[in-house]
Amino acid sequence: MRKGFLAAAALGGCIALAGCGGGGGNNAAAGGAEVTTQLTLTNGSGKTILRLSARPRGTGSESWGRNLLPATAAIPPSGNLQFSFTHPAGQCRYDFLVDRDQAGTAEMLDRNICEQAELYHRDN
């Protein structure tokens, strides 16, 4: 696994990512094969993270989909949580939406989960 660190500003929040290796595409493989990626979300903000949703980058969809975190999971400030994210093989680029306790939401755009599996959220 290659480890790196990248910080990027995104509407009310930032996300930093550090690696899981492999592919940089955004197109699902033919045949509908799915893969499961282990992601870790670390909360570097001062607010509790209640939900995390995703949508494939470039789909034009307004829908963020279901909560990716386990039903009973809330990530307190300075906490982290590892979770499984099942997605089409080859579909690597996603936008994420974090719902924070009493702080609204923050979009984290165009994240390549095939190359970067650790998500780090912090306040601006």
C-alpha positions as CSV (number, residue, x, y, z in Angstrom):
1,M,0.0,0.0,0.0
2,R,1.2,3.4,-0.9
3,K,0.6,6.1,1.7
4,G,0.3,9.8,1.0
5,F,-1.5,12.8,2.3
6,L,-3.5,15.3,0.4
7,A,-5.7,18.1,1.7
8,A,-8.3,19.7,-0.4
9,A,-10.9,22.4,0.4
10,A,-14.5,21.6,-0.1
11,L,-17.6,23.7,0.7
12,G,-17.4,24.0,4.5
13,G,-14.9,21.2,5.0
14,C,-11.8,19.6,3.9
15,I,-10.9,16.0,3.2
16,A,-7.5,14.4,3.2
17,L,-6.8,11.0,1.8
18,A,-4.1,8.4,2.2
19,G,-3.8,5.3,0.0
20,C,-5.0,1.9,-0.9
21,G,-3.4,1.6,-4.4
22,G,-4.7,0.7,-7.8
23,G,-6.6,2.3,-10.7
24,G,-7.6,5.9,-11.3
25,G,-10.7,5.5,-13.5
26,N,-14.3,6.4,-13.1
27,N,-15.9,3.8,-15.3
28,A,-17.5,0.6,-14.0
29,A,-16.2,-2.6,-15.5
30,A,-18.4,-4.5,-17.9
31,G,-20.6,-7.2,-16.4
32,G,-21.5,-5.4,-13.2
33,A,-18.7,-6.8,-11.1
34,E,-18.5,-5.2,-7.6
35,V,-15.6,-4.7,-5.2
36,T,-15.5,-3.8,-1.6
37,T,-13.1,-1.1,-0.5
38,Q,-12.2,-0.6,3.2
39,L,-12.4,3.1,3.9
40,T,-11.4,4.9,7.1
41,L,-13.1,8.2,8.0
42,T,-11.2,10.3,10.5
43,N,-12.9,13.3,12.1
44,G,-10.5,16.2,12.4
45,S,-13.4,18.7,12.9
46,G,-14.8,20.0,16.2
47,K,-18.3,18.5,15.5
48,T,-19.6,14.9,15.6
49,I,-20.0,13.3,12.2
50,L,-23.5,11.6,12.0
51,R,-23.7,10.5,8.4
52,L,-21.6,10.0,5.3
53,S,-23.1,9.6,1.9
54,A,-21.6,9.2,-1.6
55,R,-22.4,9.5,-5.3
56,P,-20.3,8.6,-8.3
57,R,-18.5,11.6,-9.6
58,G,-19.8,13.0,-12.9
59,T,-23.2,11.3,-12.8
60,G,-25.2,14.5,-12.5
61,S,-27.2,12.9,-9.8
62,E,-28.6,15.1,-7.1
63,S,-29.2,12.0,-4.8
64,W,-26.5,11.3,-2.2
65,G,-27.8,7.8,-1.5
66,R,-27.8,5.9,1.8
67,N,-25.7,6.5,4.9
68,L,-22.4,4.6,4.5
69,L,-21.7,4.5,8.2
70,P,-23.1,1.7,10.4
71,A,-26.5,2.7,11.9
72,T,-25.2,3.2,15.4
73,A,-22.0,4.9,14.4
74,A,-21.3,8.6,15.1
75,I,-17.7,9.8,14.9
76,P,-16.8,12.2,17.6
77,P,-14.1,14.9,17.2
78,S,-10.7,13.3,16.8
79,G,-12.3,9.9,16.3
80,N,-12.2,7.5,13.3
81,L,-14.2,4.6,11.9
82,Q,-13.3,2.0,9.3
83,F,-16.2,0.8,7.1
84,S,-16.8,-1.2,4.0
85,F,-17.9,0.5,0.8
86,T,-19.2,-1.8,-2.0
87,H,-19.1,-0.2,-5.5
88,P,-18.8,-1.2,-9.2
89,A,-15.3,-2.4,-10.1
90,G,-13.5,0.4,-11.9
91,Q,-15.8,3.1,-10.4
92,C,-13.2,5.0,-8.3
93,R,-14.2,8.6,-8.3
94,Y,-16.8,9.7,-5.8
95,D,-18.2,12.9,-4.2
96,F,-18.9,12.5,-0.4
97,L,-21.3,14.4,1.8
98,V,-20.7,14.6,5.6
99,D,-23.5,15.5,7.9
100,R,-22.1,17.1,11.1
101,D,-24.0,17.6,14.4
102,Q,-25.2,21.2,14.6
103,A,-22.8,22.2,11.8
104,G,-24.7,21.2,8.7
105,T,-23.2,19.4,5.8
106,A,-19.9,19.5,3.9
107,E,-19.3,18.3,0.4
108,M,-16.0,16.6,-0.4
109,L,-15.7,16.4,-4.2
110,D,-13.9,14.2,-6.6
111,R,-12.2,11.6,-4.4
112,N,-10.4,8.6,-5.9
113,I,-11.1,5.8,-3.5
114,C,-9.1,3.3,-5.5
115,E,-5.9,5.3,-4.8
116,Q,-6.8,6.9,-1.5
117,A,-8.8,4.9,1.2
118,E,-8.4,7.2,4.2
119,L,-10.8,10.1,4.4
120,Y,-9.9,12.9,6.7
121,H,-12.5,15.5,7.4
122,R,-11.8,18.8,9.1
123,D,-13.4,22.2,9.5
124,N,-12.2,25.1,7.4
